[in-house]
Amino acid sequence: MLKNIFSRFFPDKHGEELDTIDHWGDQANRLEKEARPTAWSDHPFIISNYINPAVAGNSKTGWLEAISRDFFPQPVARVLGLGCGGGALELQGVHWKIGKCFEGFDFSQGAIELARKNANEAGVSHIIKYEVADLNTHVFPEDDFDAVFASQSVHHIADLEHYMAQVARALKPGGLFVINEFVGPNQFQWTDNQLFHANRLLHLIPDELRIGLRSNTFVEEISRPTIDHMNAIDPTEAIRSGDIIETLENNFEIVEKRDFGGTLLQLVLNDIAGNFTDSDEHVALLESLIEEERALINTGEIISDFTLIVARNSKIKSH
């Protein structure tokens, strides 16, 4: 039986569904061990030839380095990381001198334990602190941080209104909120147009490259997952992703927005990205897939599902 593309998004080693919180702790550990990329955004060629140019202006600069370069010429005092997972963002934030002190929050105890371990091994546990918190309900101290960062985590938030209000509360006036995020359809309810073009591109890929790395099954077709399936896999996954930009705009002034596509490539290359090597044939195929998606976005036929946004807390707070 052919599997829906999203039944391959979160398989554990037994092919069983995981409890949401346990899953993300397990996921944080697993991501550190994977050698071949299963997601479009982890493939080195796509990063250097599509994502980095879109968010940083060149092939070698990643998004966080670009944000440091463009918005943080000097390190700020305190930085908040939301949905920190294993703590990679905070460690890189220290490296790129974005802040002098970091605090990270995640709802997974396993992820937080991994983040603490990584900070300790890197010798920076004295300037990075991690805590478990449900960001749908957590209340932050007012005016406590100079900058807030979130990378691929806001789309797991159901109560975006509370979340955005708390970010605004935690940020000092004029502070920046930086998100690198999936802002596509809620719970992956892909549009008909998106599915049409994704399947058209999928069928340009030779059969030998369409064997899932995790599922070990042939990817014949990309389809829209049912809501029941999404809730069974992870009820937080993209729960209100399509509402992120609107709720962000209701609380902040958007300073800069750098879209980086993924509308088709995330579907087409899911679980098979690592099958593409650096051979001339594979590179040419990836280039053609990138150009197809880019052209459709440029003409407005589809919109970018991934974006990097820098927003400012411009509200004047009364005491």
ABEGO torsion letter per residue (X at the ends): XBBBAAAAAABBAAGBBBBAAAAAAAAAAAAAABABBABAAABAAAAAAAAAAAAAGBAABBAAAAAAAAABABBBABBBBBGAEAGAAAAAAAAAGABABBBBBBABAAAAAAAAAAAAAAGAAAABBBBBBBAAABBBBBGABABBBBBGAAAABABAAAAAAAAAAABBBGBBBBBBBBABBBGGBBBAAAAAAAAAAAAABBAAAABBAAAGBBBABBBBBBAAAAAAABAABGAAAAAAAAAAAAABBBABBBBAEGAAAAAAABGAAAABBABAAAAAAAAAAAAAAAAAAAAGABBBABBBBBBBBABBBBX
